[in-house]
């Protein structure tokens, strides 16, 4: 464990020293995150290159590990290749947006390559039940695991310090598992990432001076997924994967809620919104730091539950399942369904959400057409005329056109909101807000080409 502490300190010092240099590098305009129009609420551009010092710390940490155990280089080669490629894919998107479909294709390719290089889930070894050979399912199961965890970490990376802190706790958890299974290289590597993330949090804790970016989030998620597979070589892989699933219970729950929410409303599954758990807590008036510390506490508790399952060879699994169900019910009721008074009320609201799917999908389609119009129109006057006609076609109206209006403000540059109006009888303020959000990217793009104000 003394060696593990050395690697933790090594990762911490390296990241603390290198991160200011990365922030300075981004001031040249590389990888800057502009003020977000709806979710991050930042006022100034912030670098998205936080994964760079973490990647450097992990690479140098692995070099030191292989110097101590040169015979194990073959085991670490797939992890290094996968982590490097996954980070490069996210960094590419941080510097120049490449789109969700290209990112998913890249992730599938990287995960498949890593599996073919030898890092795969071939069987589940469950104490007391023997082994389950996956056979032909080994590839799809491994690929799913290696792309699901990075995307879960990336999805929750919309709040200062959250993804970094969660990654740090999971690294310490997997490092503990590696120490228990006597896979010490896993402990050293996990502790290197834990130290690097603690050093990164010095600059990412609210108010953040730098973001992880997709590169950093994908890197953390991939390393967590890969280490959960590596640390199981001398233990039960089912138990180790369960540790990871339980430890990541908070972002997994948030992801499931987001996917269900978007599917019901008719939005694409990768459509960003401001209704994650941390956003809901902000609406309740909690400060960023209080929210962050509270979520840290949840992550630590879940990690300890996961470790208890592993140490007791699954004996505490029923307790963990019960606690997990209770946790999901509390989160769901308090954060998402606090206005539901009965099962009939819940059924009515679900039915209404589903009935609005067609309106949302129509708005998304019109927004795609408008994005083409931005390039096709020869003048701003021509475009804004088409833009106003499209908004009226979707259901919006002019100020003062009806007696009872819903006023919707959409932020597009971090300060000045774009205001639209809608008839109150046509939907609630939240429903009109979501429909207006469909047109925000078009509005921002048109403002860049023709400044309306």
C-alpha positions in Angstrom: 0.0 0.0 0.0 3.0 2.3 0.6 3.8 2.0 -3.2 0.2 2.9 -3.9 0.4 6.1 -1.8 3.5 7.0 -3.8 1.6 6.7 -7.1 -1.3 8.7 -5.6 1.1 11.5 -4.7 2.9 11.2 -8.1 -0.4 11.7 -10.0 -1.5 14.6 -7.7 1.7 16.6 -8.1 2.0 16.1 -11.8 -1.6 17.2 -12.4 -1.4 20.2 -10.1 1.8 21.4 -11.9 0.6 20.7 -15.4 -3.0 22.0 -15.3 -2.1 25.7 -15.1 0.1 25.2 -18.2 -2.9 23.6 -20.0 -5.2 26.5 -19.0 -2.6 28.9 -20.4 -2.4 26.9 -23.6 -6.2 27.1 -24.1 -6.1 30.9 -23.9 -4.9 30.8 -27.5 -8.4 29.6 -28.4 -7.8 25.9 -28.5 -10.5 23.8 -26.8 -12.3 26.7 -25.2 -15.9 26.1 -24.0 -18.0 29.2 -24.8 -20.6 30.4 -22.3 -23.4 27.8 -22.4 -26.8 28.8 -23.5 -28.8 26.7 -21.2 -27.0 24.3 -18.8 -23.5 25.3 -17.5 -24.5 29.0 -16.8 -20.9 30.1 -17.1 -20.1 33.7 -18.0 -16.7 33.4 -19.6 -15.0 30.8 -21.9 -13.4 28.0 -20.0 -10.9 25.4 -21.3 -12.1 21.9 -22.0 -8.7 20.3 -22.0 -8.7 19.0 -18.4 -8.1 15.4 -19.6 -4.6 16.4 -20.9 -2.7 16.4 -17.6 -4.6 13.4 -16.4 -3.6 11.5 -19.6 0.0 12.5 -19.0 -0.1 11.3 -15.4 -1.6 8.0 -16.3 1.0 7.4 -19.1 4.0 8.2 -16.9 2.5 6.2 -14.1 2.1 3.2 -16.4 5.8 3.6 -17.4 6.8 3.4 -13.8 4.6 0.4 -13.2 6.1 -1.4 -16.2 9.6 -0.6 -14.9 8.7 -2.5 -11.7 6.9 -5.3 -13.6 8.2 -5.5 -17.2 6.9 -9.0 -17.7 3.3 -7.6 -17.4 3.6 -5.2 -20.3 1.4 -7.4 -22.5 -1.5 -7.1 -20.1 -1.3 -3.3 -20.0 -0.9 -2.8 -23.8 -4.7 -3.0 -24.6 -5.5 -0.6 -21.7 -2.9 2.0 -22.9 -4.0 1.8 -26.5 -7.7 2.0 -25.6 -7.2 4.9 -23.1 -5.1 6.8 -25.6 -7.6 6.4 -28.5 -10.6 7.1 -26.3 -9.0 10.3 -25.0 -8.0 11.3 -28.6 -11.6 10.8 -29.8 -12.9 13.0 -27.0 -10.2 15.6 -27.5 -11.1 15.8 -31.2 -14.6 16.6 -30.2 -13.4 19.2 -27.7 -11.4 21.0 -30.3 -13.9 20.7 -33.2 -17.3 19.2 -32.8 -17.7 15.8 -34.6 -21.3 14.8 -33.8 -22.8 12.1 -31.7 -22.9 9.4 -34.4 -19.2 9.8 -35.3 -18.3 9.6 -31.6 -20.3 6.5 -31.1 -18.8 4.8 -34.2 -15.3 5.7 -32.9 -16.1 4.3 -29.5 -17.4 1.1 -31.0 -14.2 0.7 -33.1 -11.9 1.4 -30.1 -13.8 -1.0 -27.8 -13.7 -3.7 -30.5 -10.0 -3.2 -31.0 -9.3 -3.4 -27.3 -11.3 -6.6 -27.1 -9.4 -8.2 -30.0 -6.1 -7.2 -28.3 -7.0 -9.4 -25.4 -8.9 -7.3 -22.8 -12.4 -9.0 -22.8 -15.0 -10.4 -20.5 -14.9 -14.1 -21.5 -16.7 -15.6 -18.5 -18.4 -14.7 -15.3 -17.1 -16.4 -12.2 -19.7 -16.3 -9.4 -18.7 -17.8 -6.0 -21.0 -20.7 -5.2 -22.4 -20.9 -8.7 -19.4 -21.7 -10.9 -18.5 -20.1 -14.2 -20.7 -18.9 -17.0 -18.9 -19.0 -20.4 -20.0 -16.1 -22.7 -18.6 -17.6 -25.9 -19.8 -15.6 -28.9 -21.3 -13.0 -26.5 -17.9 -12.0 -25.1 -17.3 -9.4 -27.8 -20.7 -7.5 -27.6 -20.7 -7.7 -23.8 -17.1 -6.3 -23.6 -17.8 -3.6 -26.2 -21.0 -2.5 -24.4 -19.1 -2.3 -21.0 -16.2 -0.3 -22.5 -18.4 2.3 -24.2 -21.3 2.5 -21.6 -19.1 3.6 -18.7 -17.3 6.4 -20.6 -20.6 7.7 -21.8 -22.2 7.6 -18.3 -19.2 9.6 -16.9 -19.5 12.0 -19.8 -23.2 12.5 -19.3 -22.8 13.5 -15.6 -19.9 15.9 -16.5 -22.2 19.0 -16.6 -21.4 20.2 -13.1 -18.1 21.6 -11.8 -16.2 18.9 -9.9 -18.8 16.1 -10.2 -17.2 13.7 -12.8 -13.7 14.3 -11.4 -14.8 13.6 -7.9 -16.8 10.5 -8.9 -13.9 9.2 -10.9 -11.5 9.7 -8.0 -13.7 7.7 -5.6 -14.2 4.9 -8.1 -10.4 4.8 -8.7 -9.8 4.4 -5.0 -12.5 1.7 -4.8 -11.0 -0.3 -7.7 -7.5 0.3 -6.3 -8.7 -1.3 -3.0 -10.2 -4.3 -5.0 -6.8 -4.7 -6.8 -5.0 -4.7 -3.5 -7.4 -7.3 -2.0 -7.0 -9.6 -5.1 -3.2 -9.0 -4.9 -3.2 -7.4 -8.4 -1.0 -4.6 -7.2 -0.3 -3.1 -10.6 -4.1 -2.3 -10.8 -3.8 -0.6 -7.4 -0.9 1.5 -8.5 -2.5 2.6 -11.7 -5.9 3.3 -10.0 -4.2 5.3 -7.3 -2.3 7.3 -10.0 -5.6 8.3 -11.6 -7.1 9.0 -8.1 -4.2 11.4 -7.3 -4.4 13.0 -10.7 -8.1 13.6 -10.4 -7.6 15.1 -6.9 -5.0 17.5 -8.4 -7.4 18.3 -11.2 -10.2 19.1 -8.7 -8.0 21.9 -7.3 -8.9 23.8 -10.6 -12.2 22.1 -11.3 -13.9 22.6 -8.0 -16.6 25.3 -8.2 -16.0 27.8 -9.6 -14.1 25.8 -12.2 -11.1 27.2 -14.1 -11.0 24.2 -16.5 -13.3 21.4 -17.6 -12.6 17.8 -18.2 -14.1 17.9 -21.7 -15.2 14.8 -23.6 -11.6 13.7 -23.7 -11.2 13.7 -20.0 -14.6 12.1 -19.3 -14.0 9.4 -21.9 -10.6 8.7 -20.5 -11.8 8.4 -16.9 -14.7 6.2 -17.9 -12.6 3.9 -20.1 -10.0 3.4 -17.4 -12.7 2.6 -14.8 -14.2 0.0 -17.1 -10.9 -1.5 -18.0 -9.6 -1.7 -14.5 -12.8 -3.3 -13.3 -12.0 -6.1 -15.8 -8.3 -6.3 -15.0 -8.7 -6.4 -11.2 -10.9 -9.5 -11.6 -8.2 -11.8 -13.0 -7.6 -13.2 -9.5 -11.2 -12.9 -8.2 -14.8 -13.1 -9.3 -15.4 -10.9 -12.4 -19.1 -10.8 -11.6 -18.4 -9.4 -8.2 -15.9 -6.8 -9.4 -18.3 -5.6 -12.1 -20.9 -5.4 -9.5 -18.6 -3.1 -7.4 -18.4 -0.8 -10.4 -22.1 -0.8 -11.1 -23.0 -0.1 -7.5 -20.2 2.6 -7.1 -21.5 4.3 -10.3 -25.1 4.0 -9.1 -25.6 7.8 -9.1 -24.6 8.5 -12.7 -26.2 5.3 -13.9 -29.5 6.3 -12.3 -29.2 9.8 -13.7 -28.5 8.3 -17.2 -31.4 6.0 -17.1 -33.7 8.8 -16.0 -32.4 11.0 -18.8 -32.8 8.3 -21.5 -36.4 7.6 -20.4 -37.2 11.3 -20.1 -35.9 12.0 -23.6 -37.6 9.0 -25.2 -41.0 9.8 -23.7 -40.7 13.4 -24.9 -39.6 12.6 -28.4 -36.0 14.1 -28.1 -33.0 12.2 -29.4 -31.3 10.1 -26.7 -28.2 12.3 -26.8 -30.1 15.6 -26.6 -28.7 17.7 -23.8 -31.1 19.1 -21.2 -31.0 20.8 -17.8 -33.0 18.2 -15.8 -30.2 16.1 -14.4 -30.1 15.4 -10.7 -27.6 18.3 -10.0 -29.7 20.7 -12.0 -32.8 19.7 -10.0 -30.9 20.3 -6.8 -29.9 23.8 -8.0 -33.6 24.6 -8.7 -34.3 23.8 -5.0 -31.9 26.6 -4.1 -28.8 24.6 -3.0 -25.4 26.1 -3.7 -23.0 24.4 -6.1 -20.6 23.4 -3.3 -23.3 22.0 -1.1 -24.7 20.0 -4.0 -21.3 18.7 -4.9 -20.4 17.6 -1.3 -23.8 15.9 -0.9 -23.3 14.0 -4.2 -19.8 13.1 -3.1 -21.3 11.6 0.0 -23.7 9.5 -2.0 -20.8 8.3 -4.2 -18.7 7.3 -1.2 -21.6 5.4 0.4 -22.3 3.5 -2.8 -18.6 2.6 -3.2 -18.5 1.3 0.3 -21.6 -0.8 -0.4 -20.0 -2.2 -3.5 -16.9 -3.1 -1.6 -19.0 -4.8 1.0 -20.6 -6.9 -1.7 -17.2 -7.9 -3.0 -15.6 -8.7 0.4 -18.6 -10.8 1.5 -18.7 -12.6 -1.8 -22.2 -11.4 -2.6 -23.6 -12.0 0.8 -24.8 -8.4 1.2 -26.2 -8.2 -2.3 -29.9 -8.4 -1.2 -29.3 -5.5 1.2 -27.6 -3.5 -1.5 -30.5 -4.2 -3.9 -33.0 -3.1 -1.3 -31.0 0.1 -0.5 -30.7 0.8 -4.3 -34.4 0.5 -4.9 -35.1 2.8 -1.9 -32.5 5.2 -3.2 -34.1 5.3 -6.7 -37.5 5.9 -5.2 -36.3 8.8 -3.1 -34.5 10.4 -6.0 -37.4 9.9 -8.3 -40.0 11.2 -6.0 -38.0 14.2 -4.6 -36.3 15.3 -7.8 -38.5 14.4 -10.7 -42.0 13.6 -9.5 -42.5 15.8 -6.5 -45.6 17.3 -8.0 -47.3 13.9 -8.5 -50.1 13.5 -6.0 -51.5 10.1 -6.9 -51.2 7.2 -9.4 -54.0 8.7 -11.4 -52.1 12.0 -11.5 -48.9 10.2 -12.6 -50.8 8.4 -15.4 -52.4 11.7 -16.6 -49.0 13.4 -16.7 -47.3 10.6 -18.5 -50.1 10.5 -21.0 -49.7 14.3 -21.6 -45.9 13.9 -22.1 -46.4 11.2 -24.6 -49.1 13.3 -26.4 -46.5 16.1 -26.8 -44.0 13.9 -28.6 -45.3 14.7 -32.0 -45.0 18.5 -31.4 -41.4 18.1 -30.2 -40.5 15.9 -33.1 -42.1 18.4 -35.5 -40.1 21.2 -33.9 -36.8 19.3 -34.2 -37.6 18.7 -37.9 -38.3 22.4 -38.5 -35.1 23.3 -36.7 -33.1 21.0 -39.1 -34.7 22.8 -42.1 -33.8 26.2 -40.5 -30.2 25.1 -40.1 -30.1 24.6 -43.9 -31.8 28.0 -44.4 -29.0 29.7 -42.5 -26.6 28.7 -45.3 -29.1 29.2 -48.1 -30.5 32.6 -47.3 -28.5 35.5 -48.8 -29.4 38.1 -46.1 -30.3 38.2 -42.4 -33.6 39.9 -43.3 -34.6 36.9 -45.4 -33.6 34.4 -42.8 -35.3 36.0 -39.9 -38.5 36.3 -41.8 -38.4 32.5 -42.4 -37.4 32.0 -38.8 -40.4 33.9 -37.5 -42.8 32.1 -39.8 -41.5 28.7 -38.6 -41.9 29.6 -34.9 -45.5 30.6 -35.6 -46.1 27.4 -37.5 -44.9 25.4 -34.4 -47.2 27.3 -32.2 -45.4 30.4 -30.9 -46.9 33.9 -31.2 -45.9 37.5 -31.0 -45.8 39.6 -27.9 -49.3 40.8 -27.0 -51.0 38.6 -29.6 -53.0 36.7 -27.0 -54.2 37.8 -23.5 -52.6 34.9 -21.6 -49.1 34.2 -22.7 -46.2 32.1 -21.6 -42.9 34.0 -21.7 -39.9 31.7 -22.5 -36.3 32.9 -22.1 -33.5 31.0 -23.8 -29.9 31.9 -23.0 -27.6 31.8 -26.0 -24.5 33.8 -25.0 -24.3 33.4 -21.2 -25.9 36.8 -20.6 -28.6 38.1 -22.9 -31.7 35.8 -23.2 -33.6 35.2 -26.4 -37.3 35.7 -25.6 -40.3 34.0 -27.3 -44.0 34.0 -26.5 -46.5 31.2 -26.6 -50.3 30.7 -25.8 -50.7 29.4 -22.3 -53.6 27.2 -23.3 -51.2 25.4 -25.7 -49.0 24.0 -23.0 -47.1 24.7 -19.7 -44.1 26.9 -19.4 -41.8 23.9 -19.2 -43.3 22.3 -22.3 -42.9 25.5 -24.3 -39.3 25.9 -22.9 -38.4 22.5 -24.3 -39.8 23.2 -27.7 -38.0 26.5 -27.9 -34.7 24.7 -27.0 -35.1 22.8 -30.2 -34.4 26.1 -32.1 -31.6 27.4 -29.9 -28.7 25.9 -32.0 -30.2 27.5 -35.1 -30.6 30.9 -33.4 -27.0 30.8 -32.2 -25.7 29.9 -35.6 -27.8 32.7 -37.3 -26.6 35.2 -34.7 -23.0 34.3 -35.6 -23.7 35.0 -39.3 -26.2 37.9 -38.9 -26.2 39.7 -35.6 -29.9 40.6 -35.2 -29.5 43.1 -32.4 
